[in-house]
Amino acid sequence: SSGINAEYGDTLSGKITTQELLARLDIEQKENIVDSLMLFIAEACRRNVNPGTIGEVLQDLQFPPERVSRFLASHKVKHLTLKSVLAGTKPGNGSIVDVKWQLEFARGDGASAVGPRYSIHLITDREPLHFYCSPAQLDDLVSGLQSATFSIDKFISSQSIG
């Protein structure tokens, strides 16, 4: 990560080009960068952040003025399209309506583990979600859900008191 930061600084100072920096990154690093940037832009759009504010953030991050201008010009053209797409989406996967599960025994195909596993099928108000997990992973999931439920209950009770 510090190597990326140093090379990014070299890009900003003009020592290397953006293309040279991108050529040095592996696919996972590139995907993380794109994911982070997309999340930043989508959140800013969803929250109706003034494009000038986004420009100021980019300047604070030492983006060169021509890149900030190019981003703002592109944002101006695509802002309404992105906003309409985001308006049609709900956050997350929706509410869970039903859960179906089945204990299976995986025989393994070289890529997957051998042993017991759960096939979990969550029916939500948007779209179903299906995944497999080991008994230990299911225990962790249930524990995490219990902890989340406790936290939500605690938050709700603190709101009703205040």
Residue pairs with C-beta under 8 A, 6 or more apart in sequence:
4 25
4 29
7 16
7 21
7 24
8 21
10 16
10 21
11 17
11 18
11 20
11 21
12 62
12 63
12 64
22 30
25 33
41 54
41 75
41 82
42 82
42 86
44 53
44 54
45 79
45 82
45 83
45 86
46 83
46 86
51 72
51 75
51 76
51 79
52 72
54 71
54 72
54 75
55 68
55 71
55 72
58 67
58 68
58 71
59 65
59 68
63 71
90 126
93 122
93 124
93 126
93 127
93 129
94 124
94 125
94 126
94 127
95 124
95 125
96 122
96 123
96 124
97 123
97 124
97 125
98 122
98 123
99 120
99 121
99 122
99 123
100 120
100 121
100 123
101 118
101 119
101 120
101 121
102 118
102 119
103 116
103 117
103 118
104 116
104 117
104 118
104 119
104 132
105 115
105 116
105 117
106 112
106 113
106 114
106 115
106 116
106 117
106 132
107 114
108 114
113 134
115 134
116 134
116 135
117 132
117 133
117 134
117 135
118 132
118 133
118 134
118 135
118 138
119 130
119 132
120 130
120 131
120 132
120 133
120 138
121 128
121 129
121 130
122 128
122 129
122 130
133 141
